[in-house]
Amino acid sequence: MELDQAVLAFLEYLAKERRYSANTIRAYEVDLDRWIAHLKVKQEFLTTESLSQALEAAHLRFYLASLYDTHERSSLCRRLSAIRSFLRYLKLKGWVRRDIGILVPTPRTKRPLPRFLKIEEIAELIEAPDVLTQLGRRDRAIFEVLYGSGLRVSELVGLDFDHVDLSGGWVRVMGKGSKERTVPFGTPAKQALALYLEDRKNRAAVTEAGSNRRPLFVNFQGTRLTARSVARILSKHLVRIASAKTLSPHGLRHSFATHLLAAGADLRTIQELLGHARLSTTQRYTHVDLGALMDDYRNAHPLNKK
């Protein structure tokens, strides 16, 4: 079988059986296409049969080495992960005899600590939108939900009207791997959402083309906001706060987790709220909290003020 055909079968497997998101599948496709383009230039391993017969771990290490000077370590890890998953699938289907990917070590990376805002900065940001305008009330609701529930921006823009239980203070989200979870939000988010939903009542009901879904957060044209749109909204309001930091929408999720941990919330509870599959993903916030503790120590200790 040609490798291009095998990749298409693999991507279909990810979509139908593993139920990966469209963005994740697209990332796999890009990384595998680049690897196969490299193989075509070298005129080797153009079929699953040739992979089965002659592919060695040294070939994968050579490919990663060719990218070492022009790519971040995180990019190398992602490409290797895609190739490993593909080779594992080929072994599962019986199209190759050995899974060579497990013999190639993952490049070491320094995982950066999550960026977040302090509590007073969050308060400034949430109060930045002008709630006397409809767009201001929408932006306030976006910030309150992102920070109040710790949602990913993709989860936020994927919300529909029927995903929100305003009276109960819950929101139902579809997370990574099509895993559904229910997350609470506090009184400030409930009040901001109530004002925003009142504005939406005065407009004609908007449904997406080809479905009966009614998106919760929309632009001035009435169509669903995108993750990029939310990033632009956040950037616009960040310049109005005193610290004027640069932050992605994911930074509000980081702030949510960091502040909960600092206030004494259990790590398992935070894991459940964030929708993390592994506790190790949540544990990095313990390092963030320790960093904030050291900053406060340096600023407060008299010997550090000299």
HELIX and SHEET records of a PDB file:
HELIX    1   1 LEU A    3  LYS A   16  1                                  14    
HELIX    2   2 ALA A   22  LYS A   42  1                                  21    
HELIX    3   3 THR A   48  ALA A   54  1                                   7    
HELIX    4   4 ALA A   57  LEU A   67  1                                  11    
HELIX    5   5 ARG A   73  LYS A   93  1                                  21    
HELIX    6   6 ILE A  100  LEU A  103  5                                   4    
HELIX    7   7 ILE A  119  GLU A  127  1                                   9    
HELIX    8   8 GLN A  134  SER A  149  1                                  16    
HELIX    9   9 VAL A  153  VAL A  157  1                                   5    
HELIX   10  10 PHE A  161  HIS A  163  5                                   3    
HELIX   11  11 LYS A  176  SER A  178  5                                   3    
HELIX   12  12 THR A  187  LYS A  201  1                                  15    
HELIX   13  13 ALA A  227  LEU A  238  1                                  12    
HELIX   14  14 HIS A  250  ALA A  262  1                                  13    
HELIX   15  15 LEU A  267  LEU A  274  1                                   8    
HELIX   16  16 LEU A  279  ALA A  300  1                                  22    
HELIX   17  17 PRO A  302  LYS A  305  5                                   4    
SHEET    1   A 3 VAL A 164  ASP A 165  0                                        
SHEET    2   A 3 TRP A 170  MET A 174 -1                                        
SHEET    3   A 3 GLU A 180  PRO A 184 -1                                        
END                                                                             
